[in-house]
Amino acid sequence: MSTILQRATKLGRQSFLRYSYRASSTSSKSPLNADNQPKTGVQPSYGPLGVTAALKASPNDPPPSPTIFKHEFSLADRVALVSGANRGLGLEMALALVEGGARAVYCVDLAKEPGDEWLKVRDYASKMQGTGGEGRLEYLSGSVTNQEEMWKIGELIGEREGRMDICVAAAGVLKEHTPCLEYPAKQFRDVMDVNVNGVLFTAQAAGRQMARFGNGGSIVLIASMSGSITNKDHAWVSYNSSKSAVLQMARSMACELGPERIRVNSLSPGHIYTSMTAAYLDKQPHLLGKWASLNPLGRIGRPDELRGVVTWLASDASTFCTGSDIIVSGGHHSW
Ligand SMILES: NC(=O)c1ccc[n+]([C@@H]2O[C@H](COP(=O)([O-])OP(=O)(O)OC[C@H]3O[C@@H](n4cnc5c(N)ncnc54)[C@H](O)[C@@H]3O)[C@@H](O)[C@H]2O)c1
């Protein structure tokens, strides 16, 4: 094709694009469309929301009902993969996703068979069917450090469910107090392998399926306040470094995956009582008062205090939030 012909074709395409743009807008200069929404970006399938819905309503319409939990926060029909979900924060967040309406939440963890705690939570969730919690918890054994295995887990879920919408990368390890100048290479590598490589492989496993099905998605990487502060008097150089890496991984992946409508955020809890922290608190009970005194609320957190934030991040209530770190630490950072 000659250069002139190429230029003419390009100009023709541009004027067609300009025409279609104008045709669908109220004013060619306004950045908003007829629904008062930005012209760019995919609009929600359930129509206008909030003030826009109120302004569009006519006096003869039937009375409106609240949409915020019915639409924006609802996880109806969504499919999720949650790593480290045999117990602890992963299991807590997996149950929250089912209660939010998710159709299926796949819990991935090391144990070949799920533990008693997981089984009890699975049965509890299944009894919610017919009351709004229509989904189910499933268990799959795997190590987040094995990239091939994690990708296969993602593919299996994709094949079974025909979609993938949510990923929570919660598997993580914290080792004993170890001074940084003596820190053994193997121990450092082991922590990085689970807390950094494993988080990437989990996000890849779900993200590849999100890209395949083209519905966008939300990936939540569980970091920690230890990614941006150092826990006073604790020699945790591997853990702290690994969590900092997760914060940057979320930002980096968010920038690459934005065009695919796949959002990536990190969630950074403060001190919460789980098996991970029990390894310290049960052996050194004085730490409870010390950790509690380090935030303005004067207490450590409960696992269920992450239910709201993970549902918000997983849902359409956070569609403009990506590349962010959400800190839930009782205000630990504020001092
Ligand atoms: N508990 C807290 O105070 C706290 C605070 C900030 C961040 N976090 C983070 O939250 C996440 C969950 O922690 P938790 O407190 O529930 O700990 P936990 O030890 O109770 O749970 C961690 C889970 O990860 C699983 N896991 C470990 N290695 C794995 C691997 N290779 N493959 C698959 N699963 C693996 C474990 O088997 C376990 O079920 C971790 O990433 C942790 O760093 C916890």
The ligand as an ORCA input file, in Angstrom:
! r2SCAN-3c Opt
* xyz 0 1
  N      -1.953    -12.931     61.293
  C      -1.452    -11.721     61.149
  O      -1.299    -10.947     62.119
  C      -1.038    -11.230     59.800
  C      -0.726     -9.875     59.662
  C      -0.354     -9.388     58.438
  C      -0.315    -10.232     57.339
  N      -0.611    -11.551     57.477
  C      -0.549    -12.378     56.277
  O      -1.803    -13.008     56.070
  C      -1.600    -14.242     55.389
  C      -2.315    -15.351     56.148
  O      -1.704    -15.459     57.430
  P      -2.383    -16.194     58.674
  O      -2.169    -15.317     59.842
  O      -3.737    -16.645     58.295
  O      -1.372    -17.426     58.815
  P      -1.642    -18.985     58.951
  O      -0.310    -19.568     59.238
  O      -2.769    -19.261     59.883
  O      -2.136    -19.401     57.473
  C      -1.247    -19.448     56.410
  C      -1.678    -20.572     55.496
  O      -0.784    -20.572     54.376
  C      -0.518    -21.925     54.082
  N       0.747    -22.072     53.336
  C       1.998    -21.891     53.780
  N       2.881    -22.218     52.808
  C       2.139    -22.591     51.733
  C       2.466    -23.054     50.438
  N       3.737    -23.198     50.029
  N       1.450    -23.341     49.581
  C       0.154    -23.227     49.959
  N      -0.210    -22.811     51.189
  C       0.773    -22.506     52.065
  C      -0.425    -22.610     55.447
  O      -0.533    -24.018     55.333
  C      -1.587    -21.945     56.171
  O      -2.789    -22.664     56.016
  C      -0.095    -14.435     55.280
  O       0.342    -14.015     54.007
  C       0.440    -13.516     56.362
  O       1.747    -13.095     56.105
  C      -0.990    -12.065     58.683
*
